[in-house]
């Protein structure tokens, strides 16, 4: 049985990746920064699949060398999913740039030394489509890169771009090309969470919808993808020879307004979700003293078009319907909120 190291095993995307790997007959070693989270992760995965004896854990930190060689030992593949994801901008951008880049390089070096066949890295739309002026009419694809010197490039966008660039530089500088790289670039990731840890992901945004912490929707647009599709595309990339050496934009080709998600929730069992619009001038005023609004202000009225055809064709991706994604995410977050009330 082939074994895959999945880094950041407690994360939103990584949990779904572990599920699809186990269902497909792989053994999984998941890395955790805190070993005490093992039982929580096993419980989350157990909702979807019986791991039997095919799931084990190790301890890794993106900023420490300790444990990486042992973590990859005995594995055939690596899925490097772990990366810092703050919703509000940090005071010092290196707080997230360094862990993203250094963690990626640690995963690559350990994989190369251990003779790993292939590493699949979770990057982001953030590494493809940002920092370009007058980009409304441009369609971004796998060959495009974010311009780090462009306008309004956040620390998170920089972290994903710099980390992915470092990965390709590492792969292309191999004297003997024994390690293959594939990169998955998701947009805004939606869909049900397997764990009760919903901080730092889009599930936190849905929590704010349901609790009316978002009393009105700002005019922002996102290219979304279902988290289960992200996991399936990671698995397909791992198994496909044709995927080797490629980047895969993994999101809707057209940007969807946030208010559309609110309307779907409102009319499908969540009447408390507001479908009012938040005027741009209010966002701009709030951004002066609210870090989250400062982040949101950068995205006001910006629509990005992306070419996801390579992902659809090579990885045989059939995107899940948006309504299903949004409703099931709403139910997942509602379930979490109800459990929190009980406790």
Secondary structure, 3 states (H helix, E strand, C coil): CCEEEECCCCCHHHHHHHHHHHHCCCEEEEEECCHHHHHHHHHHHHCCCCCCCCEEEEECCCCCCCCHHHHHCCCCEEEECCCCCCCCCCCCCHHHHHHHHHHHHHHHHHHHHHCCCEEEEECCHHHCCCCCCCCCCCEECCCCCCCCCCCCCCHHHHHHHHHHHHHHHHHHCCCCCCCEEEEEEECEEECCCCCCCCCCCHHHHHHHHHCCCCCCEECEEECEEEHHHHHHHHHHHHHCCCCCCCEEEECCCCCEEHHHHHHHHHCCCCCCCCCCEECHHHHHHHCCCCHHHHHHHCCECCCCEECCHHHHHHCCCCCCCHHHHHHHHHHHHHHHHHHHHHC
